[in-house]
Amino acid sequence: MSFLGMWVVVPLPDAVVAELAPVLKPVIAEQQSSPETRALWEEWVQAPERVRGLRRRRRPDEPVSEAESEAFMELSSACPLDEHVELLYEAMNQSPKEWHDLAVCAGCRKGYPAAALAHGLGPARFAMLPGWFGDFVLTAEEVRAGLPAVTAALELNPEQRRAVEQRTAEWLCEMGDGDPGEADAMLDRLVPLWRGAVERGAGLLGCMIIPS
């Protein structure tokens, strides 16, 4: 069965964030704190190098585990905010037009862009980003406070950038039928989005959804 996974990050006024937070934050927290999720997270943290796209042809000596790749897929593809998709659409429509240039939107047919970014960055860097696998609701003050961590997570020297881009594209294309160019979109635009939101006093909504 085909589907389109979308990761959307949009700037919102604090008044809209205040309406969203009581509904969405408990959903995100429940997903993040469940024993099953924590076990899958710890498994990924212990050996992220053993996770690869399951369609990739591997060398015999490559330290890759199909079971751990499937576990990471289970960890990263829950999309708990899908049940509130209409509320998310309504909130996105309240983003001021003059802020639309900041928004980040990445898609992947039969895949999950936020999972691809996580695979690319690895657990240590990805844990510096807010929320849980692309899902977060932040006030303007939380956006400002989180800027240093987001900047550090995505601060890559040329060699690191090539490796992260390759791994991000790998998950897009070898777990889904994605466009490797979406890796660049996520890696290049998140920090400018965050800085722009700080400059404009905006909050942020991030959501990994499957549009109906």
Phi, psi and chi 1 to 4 in degrees:
 res  aa     phi    psi   chi1   chi2   chi3   chi4
   1 MET       -  129.9 -179.3  177.6  178.2      -
   2 SER   -88.8  149.3 -174.7      -      -      -
   3 PHE  -153.7  166.8   65.6   88.9      -      -
   4 LEU  -118.8  115.1  177.9   64.7      -      -
   5 GLY   -87.1  131.8      -      -      -      -
   6 MET  -125.3  131.7  -62.9  -66.6  -60.0      -
   7 TRP  -111.0  120.3 -174.5   36.1      -      -
   8 VAL  -122.5  133.1 -176.8      -      -      -
   9 VAL  -127.8  118.2 -173.2      -      -      -
  10 VAL  -130.0  143.7  -65.0      -      -      -
  11 PRO   -79.4  139.9   27.2  -30.3      -      -
  12 LEU  -136.5  151.2  -65.2  174.5      -      -
  13 PRO   -63.5  150.3  -18.8   31.1      -      -
  14 ASP   -58.7  -30.8  -96.3   -8.4      -      -
  15 ALA   -62.8  -37.1      -      -      -      -
  16 VAL   -72.2  -41.2  179.1      -      -      -
  17 VAL   -58.0  -40.4  171.1      -      -      -
  18 ALA   -62.5  -31.6      -      -      -      -
  19 GLU   -75.9  -35.2  -65.3  174.6   -1.3      -
  20 LEU   -77.4  -39.7  -67.7  175.0      -      -
  21 ALA   -55.2  -45.6      -      -      -      -
  22 PRO   -64.4  -23.5  -21.1   33.6      -      -
  23 VAL   -88.6  -46.2  178.4      -      -      -
  24 LEU   -88.3  -36.7  -58.4 -175.6      -      -
  25 LYS   -61.0  -40.8  -76.9 -166.8  172.0 -176.4
  26 PRO   -63.8  -33.6  -24.8   35.7      -      -
  27 VAL   -65.1  -45.4  176.6      -      -      -
  28 ILE   -63.9  -44.7  -62.0  168.9      -      -
  29 ALA   -63.7  -38.7      -      -      -      -
  30 GLU   -63.9  -43.0 -179.1 -179.8    4.4      -
  31 GLN   -63.3  -43.7  178.8   66.9   32.7      -
  32 GLN   -67.8  -34.6 -176.9  172.1    5.4      -
  33 SER   -97.5   -3.6   62.8      -      -      -
  34 SER   -64.3  146.7   76.7      -      -      -
  35 PRO   -57.8  -38.4  -25.2   34.6      -      -
  36 GLU   -62.6  -44.2  -63.8   84.1   -1.6      -
  37 THR   -64.4  -44.3  -61.7      -      -      -
  38 ARG   -63.0  -37.9  -61.1  -46.2  -53.6  173.1
  39 ALA   -65.0  -42.6      -      -      -      -
  40 LEU   -66.0  -39.0  -70.3  167.6      -      -
  41 TRP   -61.4  -47.6  173.8  -91.2      -      -
  42 GLU   -62.5  -35.3  -70.2  -56.9  -36.4      -
  43 GLU   -63.4  -41.6 -176.6  174.9  -13.6      -
  44 TRP   -66.6  -43.8 -179.2   43.4      -      -
  45 VAL   -59.9  -37.1  167.2      -      -      -
  46 GLN   -67.6  -33.0  -68.8  -58.9  -44.7      -
  47 ALA  -153.1   66.1      -      -      -      -
  48 PRO   -64.0  -24.7   22.1  -32.8      -      -
  49 GLU   -69.7  -12.8   72.0  -79.8   -3.6      -
  50 ARG   -88.7   -1.0  -69.6  174.8   61.2   82.1
  51 VAL   -97.3  128.9  174.9      -      -      -
  52 ARG  -146.7  160.2  -71.2  -69.6 -170.4  -84.1
  53 GLY   -57.9  133.1      -      -      -      -
  54 LEU   -72.4  -14.3  -66.0  175.0      -      -
  55 ARG   -91.5   -2.1  -65.2 -157.3  -59.4  -95.0
  56 ARG   -78.0  136.2  180.0 -176.6  175.1 -159.3
  57 ARG   -78.7  125.1 -177.8  174.0  -63.4  175.6
  58 ARG  -108.1  154.5  -54.2  173.5 -173.4   85.5
  59 ARG   -72.8  148.7  -58.8 -171.3  -47.4  -89.5
  60 PRO   -58.7  -30.0  -23.9   33.7      -      -
  61 ASP   -92.6    4.2   62.2  -21.6      -      -
  62 GLU   -77.3  131.7 -164.2  170.4   15.1      -
  63 PRO   -79.9   73.2   31.6  -35.4      -      -
  64 VAL  -122.5  139.1  173.8      -      -      -
  65 SER  -120.3  121.8  164.5      -      -      -
  66 GLU   -62.7  -38.3 -175.1  168.6  -43.8      -
  67 ALA   -64.0  -41.6      -      -      -      -
  68 GLU   -72.3  -31.8  -70.6  176.9   15.3      -
  69 SER   -65.1  -42.0  -62.2      -      -      -
  70 GLU   -66.8  -36.1  -70.2  176.0  -14.9      -
  71 ALA   -64.9  -41.2      -      -      -      -
  72 PHE   -65.1  -38.5  176.2   74.4      -      -
  73 MET   -60.8  -42.3 -178.0  169.3   61.9      -
  74 GLU   -64.5  -41.5 -179.1 -179.6   -7.4      -
  75 LEU   -59.9  -42.8  169.5   70.2      -      -
  76 SER   -98.4   -0.7   61.3      -      -      -
  77 SER  -118.7   23.2   61.6      -      -      -
  78 ALA   -70.7  -37.6      -      -      -      -
  79 CYS    50.4   57.8  -67.0      -      -      -
  80 PRO   -65.1  -20.2   24.8  -35.4      -      -
  81 LEU   -82.6   -4.1  -63.0 -173.3      -      -
  82 ASP   -55.7  -33.4 -109.0   -0.7      -      -
  83 GLU   -68.1  -13.6   61.4 -174.1  -78.4      -
  84 HIS  -115.3   30.1  -62.7  -71.7      -      -
  85 VAL   -62.4  -35.8   67.5      -      -      -
  86 GLU   -65.6  -38.8  -65.3  -57.9  -33.2      -
  87 LEU   -64.0  -37.9  177.9   63.1      -      -
  88 LEU   -64.7  -44.6  -63.7  172.3      -      -
  89 TYR   -59.9  -43.4  -70.3  154.9      -      -
  90 GLU   -61.7  -41.2 -177.7  179.9  -23.9      -
  91 ALA   -66.9  -43.5      -      -      -      -
  92 MET   -59.4  -36.1  -68.5  176.9 -156.8      -
  93 ASN   -68.4  -12.4  -73.3  -26.9      -      -
  94 GLN   -96.6    4.9  -63.8 -178.0   68.7      -
  95 SER   -73.7  124.5 -179.9      -      -      -
  96 PRO   -57.8  142.9  -23.7   34.0      -      -
  97 LYS   -56.5  -34.8  -70.8 -176.8  178.6  179.6
  98 GLU   -72.6   -5.4   58.9  -90.4   24.6      -
  99 TRP  -103.2   -5.0  -67.2   -3.6      -      -
 100 HIS   -62.3  -27.2  -73.6 -174.4      -      -
 101 ASP   -67.2  -17.1   62.0  -53.2      -      -
 102 LEU   -83.0  -25.7  -63.6  177.4      -      -
 103 ALA   -59.4  145.6      -      -      -      -
 104 VAL  -114.8  130.9  171.8      -      -      -
 105 CYS  -139.1  119.5 -177.9      -      -      -
 106 ALA  -124.9  138.7      -      -      -      -
 107 GLY  -127.1  157.1      -      -      -      -
 108 CYS  -154.1  121.3 -179.0      -      -      -
 109 ARG   -70.6  127.4 -166.3  168.4   72.3   88.0
 110 LYS    59.9   32.1  -63.4 -167.5  -70.2 -173.6
 111 GLY  -157.1 -179.5      -      -      -      -
 112 TYR  -130.5  107.2  -55.9   89.6      -      -
 113 PRO   -59.0  -38.8  -26.2   35.5      -      -
 114 ALA   -63.7  -34.9      -      -      -      -
 115 ALA   -65.3  -39.4      -      -      -      -
 116 ALA   -62.8  -41.5      -      -      -      -
 117 LEU   -64.1  -40.8 -178.6   63.6      -      -
 118 ALA   -61.1  -45.6      -      -      -      -
 119 HIS   -60.9  -40.0  178.0   62.7      -      -
 120 GLY   -66.8  -48.3      -      -      -      -
 121 LEU   -75.7  -29.8  -70.3  173.1      -      -
 122 GLY    84.2  162.2      -      -      -      -
 123 PRO   -63.8  -37.6   17.0  -28.6      -      -
 124 ALA   -64.6  -47.9      -      -      -      -
 125 ARG   -72.1  -41.2  -74.9 -176.7 -179.5  -87.9
 126 PHE   -65.0  -31.4 -167.9   69.4      -      -
 127 ALA   -66.3  -15.5      -      -      -      -
 128 MET   -78.6  -16.5  -61.2  169.1   74.6      -
 129 LEU   -81.3  152.5  -57.8 -179.2      -      -
 130 PRO   -76.6  165.1   30.6  -36.4      -      -
 131 GLY    73.1 -147.2      -      -      -      -
 132 TRP  -142.5  108.5 -172.1 -113.1      -      -
 133 PHE    46.3   53.0  -79.4   91.2      -      -
 134 GLY    92.2   -8.0      -      -      -      -
 135 ASP   -99.7  120.7  -65.9  -29.3      -      -
 136 PHE  -161.7  155.9   50.3   82.5      -      -
 137 VAL  -134.4  114.2 -173.5      -      -      -
 138 LEU  -126.0  136.0  -54.8  174.2      -      -
 139 THR   -73.2  169.3   64.8      -      -      -
 140 ALA   -59.4  -38.8      -      -      -      -
 141 GLU   -67.4  -38.5 -179.3   53.4   39.4      -
 142 GLU   -67.3  -35.3  -70.7  170.4  -32.0      -
 143 VAL   -63.4  -45.8  172.3      -      -      -
 144 ARG   -61.6  -45.4 -177.5  179.3  -61.5  -83.6
 145 ALA   -65.9  -30.9      -      -      -      -
 146 GLY   -86.0   -9.5      -      -      -      -
 147 LEU   -56.7  -45.3  177.2   59.4      -      -
 148 PRO   -59.3  -40.6  -25.5   35.5      -      -
 149 ALA   -68.4  -41.5      -      -      -      -
 150 VAL   -64.1  -42.4  171.8      -      -      -
 151 THR   -61.8  -43.4  -58.3      -      -      -
 152 ALA   -65.6  -38.7      -      -      -      -
 153 ALA   -61.5  -33.3      -      -      -      -
 154 LEU  -106.9   10.2  -67.2  159.2      -      -
 155 GLU   -85.8  103.2 -168.7  171.2   39.1      -
 156 LEU  -125.7  135.1  -54.8  165.2      -      -
 157 ASN   -75.5  169.5   64.4   37.2      -      -
 158 PRO   -54.8  -41.1  -29.0   36.6      -      -
 159 GLU   -66.8  -43.3 -177.5  178.4   -7.0      -
 160 GLN   -64.1  -40.5  -69.5  169.8  -29.6      -
 161 ARG   -61.1  -44.0  168.4   58.0 -168.7 -110.5
 162 ARG   -60.7  -43.1  -75.8 -168.1  -63.9  -88.6
 163 ALA   -66.8  -44.1      -      -      -      -
 164 VAL   -66.2  -42.6  169.0      -      -      -
 165 GLU   -61.2  -42.3 -177.2  179.9  -16.7      -
 166 GLN   -63.9  -43.6  179.6  179.3   -4.0      -
 167 ARG   -70.0  -37.0  -74.0  173.9   60.9   83.0
 168 THR   -63.9  -47.0  -56.9      -      -      -
 169 ALA   -63.7  -35.6      -      -      -      -
 170 GLU   -58.4  -46.3  171.5 -171.1  -87.6      -
 171 TRP   -69.0  -37.1 -161.4 -100.7      -      -
 172 LEU   -60.3  -40.0  -73.0  167.3      -      -
 173 CYS  -100.7  -18.6  -61.0      -      -      -
 174 GLU  -111.6   -6.8  -64.5  173.1    9.0      -
 175 MET  -111.9  -28.5  -70.9  -56.6  -63.3      -
 176 GLY  -124.4 -172.1      -      -      -      -
 177 ASP  -110.3   64.4  -69.0  -29.6      -      -
 178 GLY   -97.9  176.3      -      -      -      -
 179 ASP  -100.1  121.7  177.9   -6.9      -      -
 180 PRO   -59.6  -21.9   18.9  -30.5      -      -
 181 GLY   -63.3  -21.2      -      -      -      -
 182 GLU   -66.5  -24.4  -62.6  -75.2   24.3      -
 183 ALA   -61.5  -46.2      -      -      -      -
 184 ASP   -60.7  -41.4  -70.9  -32.4      -      -
 185 ALA   -59.6  -43.9      -      -      -      -
 186 MET   -71.5  -44.7  -69.2 -174.1  -75.2      -
 187 LEU   -69.0  -32.9  -68.1  168.8      -      -
 188 ASP   -89.6  -25.3  -68.5  -21.7      -      -
 189 ARG  -104.8  -13.9  -64.9 -169.1   58.1 -165.2
 190 LEU   -67.5  -44.1  -78.4  174.1      -      -
 191 VAL   -66.4  -46.3  171.0      -      -      -
 192 PRO   -58.0  -36.8  -28.3   37.2      -      -
 193 LEU   -59.6  -49.2  160.4   64.5      -      -
 194 TRP   -62.3  -45.2 -125.7  -92.1      -      -
 195 ARG   -64.1  -41.0  -71.8  175.4  176.1  157.2
 196 GLY   -64.2  -38.4      -      -      -      -
 197 ALA   -65.0  -40.1      -      -      -      -
 198 VAL   -62.7  -45.3  168.4      -      -      -
 199 GLU   -61.4  -34.1  -68.9  168.7   -0.5      -
 200 ARG   -97.7    3.2  -56.7 -178.6 -162.4 -165.6
 201 GLY    65.7   37.2      -      -      -      -
 202 ALA  -101.1  149.3      -      -      -      -
 203 GLY   -85.0  179.0      -      -      -      -
 204 LEU  -136.9  140.9  -72.6  174.2      -      -
 205 LEU  -115.9  124.9  166.4   64.8      -      -
 206 GLY  -117.3  133.5      -      -      -      -
 207 CYS  -148.5  133.7   51.9      -      -      -
 208 MET  -102.6  110.5 -176.7   63.2 -118.5      -
 209 ILE  -134.0  163.0   58.2  173.1      -      -
 210 ILE  -115.3  100.7  -59.8  173.2      -      -
 211 PRO   -58.9  142.6  -21.6   32.6      -      -
 212 SER   -84.3      -   54.1      -      -      -
